[in-house]
């Protein structure tokens, strides 16, 4: 049965819990970057009376500080204690043995405070809120209503409350759009309740719809949905936090049946997801429009331009059952890349496998989106000359860019530059014959470069893994997989407004000149590049 996509929206449950810790800015941005249509936020109150975003499955007690502190309900923790809590300290990727979001260089991953969340996301996407059971007092709702009114959001956000509070909250002057948070049994009794006429939306936080396509179960759900559509009441459904492969296989068909049950296809089915990236893939399949395994010894020049970022011969790029970038021991700043020669228009999902022979401090490799046509193809490094410098072949070169990358031997991250293509051409060189100008020396001026914290453990010699870069409008999300994390982990998300609708994908590696010790040799290899679009 064909999915009525225009009548189905996906909401991230306090972000995308499957790729980053829930309730953090990393998870919230990842949900939007992964394709969510809105954010469904579960809120708690600190002992100081401030709202914080938490995951829908967050246990009531948390430890205030890793390695010490008290174990308490979130409502018993102060702002300071909540903000000192590292939300990534114990988070595991699905099926993974590592803890990639552990504290890194003192950079904690914190739960987002509601004021910051509203400043960041209230005009960027749809928002819906619910309060944890320990916070569902009248005074808490009044405080939330007042804050939403302050931001001008009273008629732009939905606040869900339990049935026993609904009639009382209807009397509040500053009330936003109100929805009902119900159990399965309460949901099926809705037709007998007056509240159905006043609630703008209904949310069932348990798994209300079947993981099978049993005809009787679907028929019951379809009748319920028709009743909701009659009152123009939106239905929010969610999945269990941990779902089976069978559930994923049936998700599209089950939601299709519900969406197609709408009388005259009116109204919207809202699916609250704890795994946005994989659910978007299931519900909105992307077509693979280009792939390259890099088999054989000849780079496909109809699809790729390849070359060097600098005129020295410290690097060699070649294809031999893989795209290889070999960098010699020591030497100068040097790098190489292959860049797609056909522009990619709009949203995309790109991934590539990698191996790295000798990761050391002083080297970086990436898959990046850039805005500049790479131009010529030239991979013979024995004939480099002044006319062959090209910063589209340089890691972090030719900004603006967004990259899924591995920096040195520290871990994975997203890098981005939201500026303009500022480059330095020419430099003074000193030799035995004196000082002279080399007009063909070039480098990108990276004063606007930004990087997320490193995610995951340091990679070791011979490491293998995968990089992924997903574009959703102006949001770019980076992901990686490796031996410790067999499912995708988000390594950062960035807003890069200055990148065009048309971009090119760059596969690149480099090292830079340094002393004590000089940069060592390295070989970065790419395999099985895939490009998908909706």
Buried (B, 14 or more C-beta within 10 A) or exposed (E): EEBBEEBBBBBBBBBBBBBBBBBBBBBBBBBBBBBBBBBBBBBBBBBEEBBBBBBBBBEEEBBBEBEEBEEBBBBBBEBEBBBBBBBBBEBBBBEBEBBBBBBBEEEBBBBBBBEEBBEBBBEBBBBBBBBBEBBBEEEBBBBBBEBBBEBEBBEBBBBBBBBEBBEEBEEBEBBBBBBBBBBEEBBBEBEEBEBBEBBBBBBBBEBBBBBEEEEEBBEBBBEBBEBBBEBEBBBBBBBEBEBEEEBBEBBBBBBBBBBBBBEEEEBBBBBBBBBBBBBBBBBBEBEEEBEBEBEEEEBEEEBBBBBBBBBBBBBBBBBEEBBBBBBBEBBBBBBBBBBBBBEBEEBBBBBBBBBBBBBBEBBBBBBBBBBBBBEEBBBEBEEBEEEBBBBBBBBBBBBBBBBBBBBBBBBBBBBBBBBEBEBEEEEEEEEEEEEEEEEBBBBBEBEBBBBBBBBBBEBEEEBBBBBBBBBBBBBBBBBBBBBBBEBBBBBBBBBBEBBEEEBBBBBBBBBBBEEEEEBBBBBBBBBBBBBBBB
